[in-house]
């Protein structure tokens, strides 16, 4: 009953004190924007994993939803770009959806995209391996490593499949926590710890054969610099380690920061092209995760053959519409996707600023957001003080129950209990949704604060 009273209560919004209302602000800016980022779209009853997590009686006609705002899994509450919807409608109108494979148009569009948008020349059609999703690629990678009795190293906290793929392949996982740097206000690689971990793995009769990089980093929101990536390349080349770079968030870099593709350091590191796998997909940028379409760039022929050997009988083909998605997103023939990206990044940056100011004013010290957010719409929050104050073993579960906000629990982003007490929040939503989520968090935190007063 207390939960229902707190969540359902109509009070003056904490997030709007002294501010113009969101609808009025939205009306003022819509005339200058191609997309309405304040449109609230009802995603219930659309088989959305994000929303159906909070469904009751999901397998029955009387299915209903709990009063929880979903701000967890990494898809957005925004419509896909208009040119994408147009291309999909045109392909559907063709009316035939037989077996489909990639042609020169898809491959050329991808190669051109990397050169045009990210300045990476030299991506060739023969380098491309098409996959039905990034997680499939990670598991193929782990199987490839296991075949040689090699372990996978990664920097944590990190997207959980980076860790689970090694377990699925029954090979070693070597997680190394990122290290805080006061000079730049973010976390980066701890090369001393990485050296020790690689030596320890080798002493245990399994050398580290792959480093799985998240660039930009999910969930820390860090856009790695050229200096950081060059140092990582040197570390991996010295130890004959393959680098697998997940760059699925590469188009979502905020403010003055820039995405530095790992492939861009190839010219500075001799032999690196034979040690590189890069995963890409338009799914995060354009909200297309349901199409399960991605690809790997593998310049080295031997490495590409090793990777492809793991695919037969395991990997499904990309769907007919999946190839349409890839071609249209990468070709961007009329510039509509660039417009969408620019406006989306602006919306995310605004939401990041809102979250930061709100946590400082209303949620600290129970929930903190202290590191810089340079990329992605996924914010990593420190809720350890809240966990301690409430004696919650899983603070995300407590927040869902007491605040009515659905976040990711931080524990699966590492091993053991290292990230227990952290949560991940999805900011890819209209401001009204974010404000309501923050209001709910504030009311729950205030109830804890009052009990401790």
Buried (B, 14 or more C-beta within 10 A) or exposed (E): EEBEEBBEEEEEBBBBEEEEEBEEEBEEEBEEBEBBBBEEEEBBEEEBEBBBBBBEEEEEEEEEBBEBBBBBBBBBBBBBBBBBEEBBEEBEEEEEEEEBEBEEEBBBBBBBBBEEBBEBEEBEEEBBBBBBBBBBBBBBBBBBBBBEEBBBBBBBBBBBBBBBBBEBBEBBBBBBBBBEBEEBEBBBBBBEBBBEBBEEBEEEEBBBBBBBBBBBBBBBBBBBBEEBBBBBBBBBBEBEBBBBBBBBBBBBBBBEBEBBBBBBBBEEBEEBBBBBBBBBBBBBBBBBBBBBBBBBBBBBEEBBEBBBEBBEEEBEBBBBBBBBBBBBBBBBEEEBBBBBBEBBBBBBBBBBEBBBEBBEEBBBEBBBBEBBBBBBBBBBBBBBBBBEBBEBEBBBEBBBBBBBBBBBBBBBBBBEEBBBBBBBBBBBBBBBBBBBBBBBBBBBBBBBBEEEE
